[in-house]
């Protein structure tokens, strides 16, 4: 899964010959903050883009997404993220 994530992030920028790409000092600080806990969730969930940052400035912002379910008389809120440390 990490290779897939790299394919749509670092490797894509390399293939396009983008300069100043990455999270290193001197880079442009262009990035997207996703509603995902890790690379697997970013690929699996099609998560909301919480922040879009260009040249270090937030240019777009979206509230976190949460679904509400009603099952067996119970109302539940879920975000479909994997909870680390929970018993399965």
BELTA-V695677 format. One record per residue. RES is the residue in three letters. PHI is phi in radians with two decimals (none if undefined). NEAR is the number of other ideal C-beta (glycine too) atoms within 12 Angstrom. D_FIRST is the distance of its C-alpha to the first C-alpha in Angstrom with 1 decimal. Layout:
res={RES	RES}
phi={PHI	PHI}
near={NEAR	NEAR}
d_first={D_FIRST	D_FIRST}
This chain:
res={UNK	UNK	UNK	UNK	UNK	UNK	UNK	UNK	UNK	UNK	UNK	UNK	UNK	UNK	UNK	UNK	UNK	UNK	UNK	UNK	UNK	UNK	UNK	UNK	UNK	UNK	UNK	UNK	UNK	UNK	UNK	UNK	UNK	UNK	UNK	UNK	UNK	UNK	UNK	UNK	UNK	UNK	UNK	UNK	UNK	UNK	UNK	UNK	UNK	UNK	UNK	UNK	UNK	UNK	UNK	UNK	UNK	UNK	UNK	UNK	UNK	UNK	UNK	UNK	UNK	UNK	UNK	UNK	UNK	UNK	UNK	UNK	UNK	UNK	UNK	UNK	UNK	UNK	UNK	UNK	UNK	UNK	UNK	UNK	UNK	UNK	UNK	UNK}
phi={none	-1.09	-1.10	-1.12	-1.09	-1.08	-1.10	-1.70	-2.12	-1.08	-1.18	-1.10	-1.13	-1.14	-1.09	-1.45	1.22	-1.27	-1.71	1.32	-1.66	2.25	-1.99	-2.12	-0.97	1.64	-1.35	-1.25	1.13	-1.66	-2.79	-2.15	-1.74	-1.72	-1.43	-2.62	-1.47	-2.81	-1.08	-1.10	-1.12	-1.08	-1.45	-1.36	-1.66	0.92	-1.21	-1.13	-1.51	-1.20	-2.48	-2.01	-2.07	-2.21	0.95	1.46	-2.01	-1.21	-1.91	-2.64	-2.54	-2.30	-1.19	-1.04	-1.62	-2.47	-1.63	-1.97	-2.10	-2.18	-2.27	0.99	1.44	-1.78	-1.82	-2.17	-2.00	-2.40	-2.12	1.15	-1.48	-1.36	-1.58	-1.29	1.47	-1.58	-1.30	-1.84}
near={15	15	13	16	20	18	16	20	25	21	17	15	21	15	13	12	9	16	13	16	21	19	16	11	8	11	18	19	22	23	24	23	20	29	24	26	18	18	21	19	22	27	20	18	22	13	27	25	23	21	23	20	21	14	13	16	14	18	16	16	16	17	12	19	20	15	16	12	14	11	11	7	7	10	11	14	15	17	22	21	24	18	12	11	7	7	5	6}
d_first={0.0	3.8	5.4	5.1	6.3	8.6	9.8	11.2	12.6	13.9	13.9	15.4	18.1	18.8	19.3	21.6	23.4	23.3	25.2	25.0	21.3	19.4	20.3	23.1	26.9	28.4	25.5	26.2	24.4	22.9	20.0	18.8	18.5	16.5	17.4	14.1	13.8	10.4	7.4	6.1	9.8	10.1	8.2	9.7	13.2	14.4	15.9	19.3	19.8	21.9	23.1	23.2	24.6	26.4	28.2	27.9	29.5	28.1	28.9	27.4	26.7	25.8	26.5	23.8	23.4	24.6	25.6	28.8	29.5	32.8	32.6	35.6	37.6	34.9	33.3	29.8	27.5	23.7	20.8	18.1	16.1	15.2	18.1	17.5	20.5	21.7	23.1	21.4}
